[in-house]
Amino acid sequence: MKEKAISALKYILTLAIAIGLFWMLYRNQDFGELWRNLSQARWEWIAVSIILSLTAHLSRGIRWAIMLKPLGYNAGAVPAFIAVMIGYLANLVVPRMGEVSRSAVLQRMRGIPFQVSFGAVIAERVFDLFMLVLFTLGALWLEFDRLSDFLTQIFGGNAQGNALNKGLLLGGVALVALGGIAVAYATRSYWMQLMWAQKIIGFLKGLKDGVLSVLQLSTAQRIGFLLHTVVIWACYYLTSYVLFFAMPATEQLDWHCALAILMMSGISIVAPVQGGIGVYHLFVTATLSAYGIAQPPAQEFAFMAHSSQLLSYIVFGVLALGASLLFKPAAKNDKMAAS
């Protein structure tokens, strides 16, 4: 009962943060004018952005399936894609629930153990984080003068002092983590005798298998994995870029700005709020303002970009949820090759 109350409180808090940020940004917005301007948007470019986004999600599903093959599981591109879309739908309800939901859905459809597919999800998130860092470094390298002032305004404070404090914090966390690992290893014989600990160990072993699945890929599978990673992030970038052409106020923006938008939208999606609501709008509006776009059209662009993706997640997520029900529940098998 206590855990449910805490979960409900977390949900209410994150939703309140999302709504609060959105209200702060749009409280003076004339929504009548916003709708009039959005009705004049070039919808063909919005459609292209949605198609690119879906292409990225399909590649994500295929990449996930590739990672599971060395472990003896054939997830299939279609079931994996369905699970990915349901995961995005779940993220709109509860932040960070998507990763759990997609693994649970794949287990139901294909009988693949949850901990194994979830371990693969963690592994691909590591690669996605690496790609986000690369794009972020690229954006900062190309647009350092513009973005350094902008980031300082958002996060505040002295950059050198913040970097020092962050380094001390990360160092402290690392020392605590290493100390905890050392203590756990020294007392491992005791913990392994406990039944609940054995269950945890079994779960962690499954996670480890999923994470290490990348190392077990064949040459062809590694090429496929890298190819789909490139496709995913190329589509993410192009999704931001083509949306510039949907509005007269942003159609003159170049690929440098699209790179900055990708960087800031990626950071905003990491925020623990439903669908990045509020955080995405704030970051993207601020980024466009740094590129000389007035606040009203910058807010309109952020609203259009987020709403179009949000709508696609809802529509295709619901369709995926319906499609998943067409699959008969698969029997769980610790080492199977689902056909």
N, C-alpha and C positions, 0 to 999 in steps of 0.2 A: 504493500500500500504506500509506504514511504517512497519507494523508488518511482512509482507512478506519479506521485505528487511532485517529486523533483523533476521528472521528465516533463510534466505539464508546465511547471514553472519555467524551465528552460525554453520550452516552446513559446510560451507567452512572452518571455523576455526577448527572444530573438525576433519574434514578430513585431513587438513594440519598437525595437531598434530599427527594423526595416521601415515600418510605417513612419516613425519619427524622422528618419533621415529623408524619406520621400517628401513628407510634409514640409520640412525645413527648406527643401530645394524648390518645391512647387507651390508654396503657400501664396505667393503673389502672382502666380501664373493665371492668365485668363484662359480657362479651358475651352471656352467657346472659340477663341482665336486659334488655340492649339489644334482643335479638331478641324477647323477650316483649313489651316495650313497643311495638316497631315492628309486631308482629303485631296490636296493638289499634288501630293507626292507621286513620284513615278513608281507605281506598284510593280512594274516589271523587274526593277532592280531589287525590290524587296523580295520578290519571288525567287530571283537568282540567289540572293543571300540565303534564303531558306533551303534551297536545293543544295548549295555548297555546305551548309550546316549538316544536312541529312547525309551528304556524302562523307563528311567527317565522322559522323556517328556510325555509319555502315563500316567504314575502315576500322573504327575502334572495335566494333564487334568482331570483325575478321581477325584483327590483330590479337584479340583476347583468345579467340579459338586457336590461333597458331601457337600461342603460349601453352595451351593445355595439351596439345598433341604429344609432345615428348613425355608427358606424364601418363600417356595411355588413354586419353579421353578425347573423343571426337565431338566437340560441342556443336559444330555446324554453324555456318555463317548466319543463316536466318534466325535460329533460336538465340544466338549470341546477340544479334542486332535487336531482336525483340526485348531481350533482357536489358540491354543498354538503354533503350528508350523508356522502359518502365522505370529504370533507375533515375533517369532525368526527371520523370514525373514525380517520383518519390521525393527527390530533392526539393521540389517546390512546396512540399508539405512539411518535411522535417529536414533541416540542413544536415548534409553528410550521410543521409539515409540511403542515397542512391547506390553507393558501393555495396552496402549490405543487401539491399533489395534485389539488385541484379544477380548477385550470387545465389540468393534464395530462389529466384525465379528459374535460373539455369539448373539448379539442383532439382526443382520440380519437373522441368521439361525433359532434362537429359540424364538425371540421376548422378550428376557429377557432385562429389562431396563439397559441401559449402566451403570448408576451410581451404581446400585446394584452389577452387576458382577465386576465392577471396584473396588468397596469397598472390595469385596472378594479377589481380586487380591492383594490389599494393605495388607489385613490381612495375606495372605499366604506369602507375602514378609517379613512381620515381623517375622514369624516363620522361614523362610529361613535365615534371618539375624541372628537369634538366633542359628541356626545350624552352620552357618559359623563361628560365634564367638566360639562355642564349639570346632569345628575342629581346629580353630586357636589357642585356648588355649591349646588343646591337642598337637598340633605340637610344640608350644613354650615350653610346659612342658617336652616333650620327647627330644627335640633337642635344648634346650635353648642356650648352648654355641655356637653352630654352627650358629643358626638363629639370635641370638642377634647381633653378629658381622656383619652378612650379612645385616640385616635390618638397622643397623646404617650406613653402607656404602651406602645403597640405599637412605635413607631419610636424612642422614647427621645430623650433630650437636650433641650436648650433650643430651643423652637420658633423663636425669633428667630435664634439662632445657626445652626440648620439651614437656615432660609430664606436667610440670608446666604451660607452655604457652597454651597447649591444654586445661588444666583444667580451666584456666582463660577464654579462648575463649568460651568453652562450658557453663561456668557459666554465662558469659555475654549474650550469645544467649538465655539461659533459662530465665534470668531476663527480657529481652526484650519481649520474647514470652509471659511470664506470664503477663507483663504489658499490652501488646496488648489485651490479652484475657480479662483482667479486664476492660479495657476501652470499649471494644466491648460489654461486658455484661452489663455495667452500662448504655450504650446508646442503648440497644437492642430495646426498644420500638420505637425509631426513625427509625432505620434501617429496621425493619420489616414492616414498612409502605410503603417502596419503592418497586416498582414492580420488578426491577432487583434484589433487595436483596431477595425477596420472591423466585425467581428462584434459586438463589444461595443456599438459605436455603433448598429448596426442593432437590437440587443436593446433598448437604452435608448430608441430612437425608438419602438419598439412600446410600451414602458412609458409613454412620454410621451403617445402617442395614447390609451392606456387611461385615464390619469389625467385628461386634458383632455376625455374623452368627456362628462363632466358638463356642460361649457360648450357642447357641441354639441347638447344635448337640445332638442327642440321644447317649446313651452309645455305641451302635453298630457303629454309624457314627463317634464318636470320635475315636474308635479303628481303623476304616478305615482311618480316617484322619491321625492319628499317624503312621499307618502302611505304608501308601503311602509316608509320609514324610521321614521315614526311608529308604524306597526303593529308593526314589529320590537321597538322599545323599549317600547311599551305592553305587548306580550306578555311581554317580559322582566320588566317590573315586576310584572305580574299573576301570573306564574309564581311569583315569590317570595311575593306576598301570599296567594294561595289556599292555599299550603302551610301557612300558619299554622293553618288550620282542620283540618288533618290530625291534629294532636296537641292534647290537652287543655291541655298546659302552655303552648302558644303561641297558642291560639285567641283570646285577649284582646288580642293585639298589634294596633296600628293601622297605618294606611298610612304614617305617619312612619317606623316601624321597617322596613317593607318597602322604603322608599326607601333607608334606610341599608344594608339587606342587599344591595340591588341595587348600591349604590356599592362595598361591600367585595367582593362576589363578582366584580364587573367588574374590580376591581384585582387580585384573586387569579388570575383567568383569564389575565391578561397575564403572570403569572410563568412563566418558562421551565421548567415541570415538566409531566409528562404529565397532561393533563386537569385541572390545578389541584389535584391530589391533595395533601393535607396543608395546603397554603396556604389553599385554600378552607375546609377544616374549621376551621383555626385562626382565620381572620378572621371567619367567620360565628359561631362559638362565642363569640368575644370580643365581637362586636357584640351578640348576644343577652344576654350577661352584663351589658353596659352598660345594657340595658333591663330588668334585674331578673330575668332567667331564670336559675335555678340551673344550675351547670355540667353536671350529668348530662343533664337534658333538653335543654340547649343543644347538647351534643355529639350527642345522639340526633337532634335536628332537622337538624344539619349533615350527619350521616351519611345520614339519610333523603333529604334534598334532593339531595345530590351523587350518591348511589347510584341514585336513580330516574332522574336525567338521564343518568348514565353508562350505565345499562342501556338507555335509549332510544337513545343514540348507537350502542351496539353492535348492538342489534337492527335498527334502521332503517338504520344504516350498512352492515351486512352485506346487508340486503335491497336497498339501493341499489347495492351492488357487484354483486350478482347481476343486477339490472335493467340495469346499464350494459353487461353482456356481451351483452345482447340487441340492442344497437346495432351495426351493422356499422361497422368503422373507416372514418371519413370521410377523403377525400383532403385534404391540406393545401392551402389556397389563400390567398394573401396578401391577397386582397380578394374575398370571396365573400359571398353571402347564402344561408346554409344553409337548406334548406327542411325 
